[in-house]
């Protein structure tokens, strides 16, 4: 049977039902069905009306064309503005920002390039002057003497590329200055009351002396990790002209005559430095090589160094009889968690000069320790013990410390104090009276005391008054007390 679709509104359907009350009364179920159909038809009509409205709106011109035209105009304006390097208030804001960034990049480009070129390069520069008065009992002519000298140091560290996982660096140091050393001094075990003195016998004192003090290469290779910073340990190999005391016998409280103690006996182990057993040149430098293992994770370190001695310190002879030193060190925390470092080492020098002026083998061992015991106080000690050779003194003990100025609200200042005991050797006591350079009956030990106060004027400038006492100089029991009073000025950055 053919079906016909007859449009019927909800209103018409309601009218139809309402106009036939008999039908609705006769059949209430039919009336409910018709009511439901009328409600559904009403919803469909409302939805159809909404769709027709949307279709009518879509058929009208929209804002899309206007937006496209605006974007095209903006792009043309931006392109026109970028064609010129001049910045104008009337051009698009984006063009102004792009030009500003470009100009800044051009302006800072050379600076950035220079910064990249200098990356990894560091420099240290210091210039110090010392005025010191030595009492008459410290000189052979019985006259007191006041000397003034200065010394400058320039150190530069340069990156030297990688070798496998290792990182290399070059270090250069130039030293220059004028005099500052006392003349005609009586024999001292301690070497010098002014370790900053810088003179060259072949150059008149009115001229400035200059030397290439250090020039060495070091390769640091990590162990246990691919990168040096993340490795628990590393191996260091150093070769070139160097100061052996940079790598051996270090001490956190007594190792730098430009900032701490001036008397040579407190700067390094007396047997090695004042006693001459390190065998370096007259300025304290020598060519050599060093191999070290450093484990910062557990605080252990071990190293061995082979350095030129005798004529080989000035590259005048081969290294057939070198100065050899080996060291073990340990970093610890004590006294409530304060840092300390303890080092023990032994050395042998086949070309060391004895008290009789003859070269023969000298050997010994030593200890160097520094320990912070409070927020303000760091203590140190060194001990040297000669085992072979003809040294004027064969036992050496130094003790002391530095107290920072925290207690009196001068935290960058430092009050240093130290005492040394240098025992004359048995052979020297027997031979001293017959030696031209000595000429007296030696006995006992030379004793040295020093005190200083470092007044930090600003971050770069410090002024340090210094006072020293020397008792039984050169183990001469008849020697009067020698005093050395002075002041040091240091500029460093």
Beta strands, then each sheet from edge to edge (+ up, - down):
strand 1: 122-134
strand 2: 145-163
strand 3: 166-178
strand 4: 209-223
strand 5: 233-242
strand 6: 286-295
strand 7: 300-307
strand 8: 323-334
strand 9: 338-353
strand 10: 359-372
strand 11: 377-388
strand 12: 393-405
strand 13: 410-424
strand 14: 445-456
strand 15: 461-471
strand 16: 482-492
sheet 1: 1+ 2- 3+ 4- 5+ 6- 7+ 8- 9+ 10- 11+ 12- 13+ 14- 15+ 16- 1+
end
